[in-house]
Amino acid sequence: MNLVRGIRSEITKLLSTRLWWVLALIMVVYVAICAGGLAAVFGSVGSGARGPAISHAQLPQLIYSFASSIGYVFPVLLGALAVTSEFRYQSLTPAFLAQPRRGVVLGAKVVTLFLTGAVFGVLALLGSIGAGAAVLSAFGIDPLLGDPEIWAFIGRSVLAMALWSAIGVGLGALVPSQVAAIVIVLAFTQFVEPLLRFASSLTDWSAQLGQFLPGSASDALVGSSFFTIASAAGPALEWWQGGLMLAAIAAVATLIGFFTSWRRDVS
């Protein structure tokens, strides 16, 4: 019951700010532009004209995967900011007074942001599928919205976004400084990891290590990504292995954050 009350409290706190819907709005617009743009490129010049050949059966899922392959940064940011803002404004003080068991407070935040990340996943997919399917249909390409594999892909994408949000909570608990958390998220997701993934693809042994990077694990869970467009083999991990990898990252970051900054005095 304490956890249920904690989740209700976290939902109330989250919905009382503009942060969640501002990030969601930016995410949907960004993902829709990218998905629609790529669909237009492939629809106009063909899938093999200026790059690797992609069949019309593979193209829709690749375009729809923009929801997770570039949209995942938004639930990560939301999860991190939901925690770091508590430290910044010292709102953890009344929270811990109301619920002295700090593990319950952190657990409620993880569950709440996991569910919010799933909502972000649905919204991101509405953007990528809405724009991508419309453009593909305009060029006479079947968007395959009735294909069971597409719906399985949608379910895995929602799960991936939920796990990314939980990772954000772990990062926020681990790095309570809001500015530092934002810098880490943007620097790692936009620069460091893409470079590491490119470097890991150069040799076989580094490719084996590269599959355990968070983004690679996410792509394996989802099953498709424009990052793996040049790889005929696709993600090395199975989808469930990618999901377990993301869950493990979230759990480790959250546990370390709990035993360090979360247990310190906050005022």
Buried (B, 14 or more C-beta within 10 A) or exposed (E): EEBEEBBEBBBEBBEEEEBBEEBBBEBBEBBBBBBBBBBBBBBEEEBEEEEEEBEBEBBBBBBBBBBBBBBBBBBBBBBBBBBBBBBBEEEBEEBBEEBEEBEBBBBBBBBBBBBBBBBBBEBBBBBBBBBBBBBBBEEEBBBBBEBEEBEEBBEBBBBBBBBBBBBBBBBBBBBBBBEEBBEBBBEBBEEEBBEBBEEBBEEEEEBEEBBBBBBBBBBBBBBBBBBBBEBEEBBBBEBEBBBBBBBEBBBEBBBBBBEEBBEEEBE
